[in-house]
Structure formats: structure tokens, C-alpha cells
Amino acid sequence: MTSLAHIDGTGPGEEGRPDPARVISGDPVCTTWDSEEAEGLHAGRWRATPGAWRVVYDEWEYCHILEGLSVLTEEGGARRELRPGDSVVIRPGFRGTWEVVETTVKDYVIRL
């Protein structure tokens, strides 16, 4: 067994949608390819199609944008455009909206 986990977006992935009660616009479809799940840590690749929904983070997440354009807006605060090459840390307690303007692909690491 290897101690390396490759992160990529090949294969079928796990498809889902945000909770309909949180969707603001569009019909976003999210696909996740988990590469690592261990001891409260998740890492992998995520893709979402256009739409916007409300988000509430109880966990810590680092993400690096590979493709597309998304806008992350904190409730009552900052608006951040996320484009290829951008990296961001989302801390527990973040509340706001995630809007996918152009289909977005990101690598992520989540600590629960």
C-alpha cells in the first residue's frame, strides 16, 4: 500500500445538489472525488455547475481553484471572486453564499 493519494477528477465521482432550501438561483450540480478520508480530514476534487446557494461552514476548508469562476460572499461582509490559481481558507463559522458563475473545479482539504 502506498502512502500517497492522487487527487484528480476522473471516474464517476459522487454527484449531488445543495439542499433545495438553500438554493438562491439556478440548479447547481456538484460532483466530488474524495481522495482521502481519515481522522477528520477529507481531501479531493470538487466540481460545480452554475447556480448560487447559502452556505454555513462548521468545518475548516482550504481550497485551490483550478477552473471557472465562483463568488464567495460573507454574510454582511466581504465578496471574493475565485478564479484559477486562487487559494482560500474558509474558517468555521463562515456564513454567506457560494455562487458558481462559470463551472468551477477546485481541490480541497477539509478538517472537521
Rosetta blueprint (number, residue, H / E / L):
1 M L
2 T L
3 S L
4 L L
5 A L
6 H L
7 I L
8 D L
9 G L
10 T L
11 G L
12 P L
13 G L
14 E E
15 E E
16 G E
17 R L
18 P L
19 D L
20 P H
21 A H
22 R H
23 V E
24 I E
25 S E
26 G E
27 D L
28 P L
29 V L
30 C E
31 T E
32 T E
33 W E
34 D E
35 S E
36 E E
37 E E
38 A E
39 E L
40 G L
41 L E
42 H E
43 A E
44 G E
45 R E
46 W E
47 R E
48 A E
49 T L
50 P L
51 G E
52 A E
53 W E
54 R E
55 V E
56 V E
57 Y L
58 D L
59 E L
60 W E
61 E E
62 Y E
63 C E
64 H E
65 I E
66 L E
67 E E
68 G E
69 L E
70 S E
71 V E
72 L E
73 T E
74 E E
75 E L
76 G L
77 G L
78 A L
79 R E
80 R E
81 E E
82 L E
83 R L
84 P L
85 G L
86 D L
87 S E
88 V E
89 V E
90 I E
91 R L
92 P L
93 G L
94 F L
95 R E
96 G E
97 T E
98 W E
99 E E
100 V E
101 V E
102 E E
103 T E
104 T E
105 V E
106 K E
107 D E
108 Y E
109 V E
110 I E
111 R E
112 L L
